[in-house]
Amino acid sequence: MLTKLPEKKLKAVKKYVERLLEKEKKRKAFEKRVLKAEKEPGILFETIEDAVKAVFDETED
């Protein structure tokens, strides 16, 4: 079926499939990062102010 398409259409199909593959690759990498992050213990703060202070202290370094 694809062999019957004109060259221009074949290139468009190829480009579309490449884009889909790249999106899937990025999605899998994101999923891997999320699953890894979920395994790490969470950080708990007494107040929101403590959490905000920790973020700003970290970014100032």
N, C-alpha and C positions, 0 to 999 in steps of 0.2 A: 504494500500500500504506500509506504513512504517513498519507495523507489519511483513511483509514478508522479510524485510532486515535482514541480519546477525547482530549479536550483535556489532561487530566491526564497521560496517557501521552506525548503529543506534547511537553509541557514537560519531562518526564523525559528523553526522547530528546535534545532540544535541549541540555539541561544536560550530559548525558553527552558529546555531540559537542563542546561548548565546552570541557569539561575535557580531552578528548583533544587538541584543537587547542592548548590552552595547554601541555600536557605536551610536545607536539611542538615548539612554539616554544622552550621552555626547553631541550629536548634539542639542538636545532640551535645555540642560542647557546652551550651548553656545548661542543659539538663544535667550534665555531669557535674558542673560547678555547683548547681543547686543541691544535688544529692550529697555532694561532699560537705557543703555548708550545713546541711541539715544534721549531719553526723556530729558536728562540733557542738560542744556545750554552749548554751546561751549565756549572755552576760546580763545580769540583773542589777538594777539600780534602785535605790530607795525612792528617789524622786526623778521627775523629768529634768529638773535643773541639774542634777548630778550627771545624767546621761548627756545633756547638752554640753556641760563643762568638760566631760571626758572627750567628746568629739572635738571641741575646740582646742583642748590641750594637745590632743594627738596631731591635729593639723598644723599647730604652731611649730612643732619640732622639725 
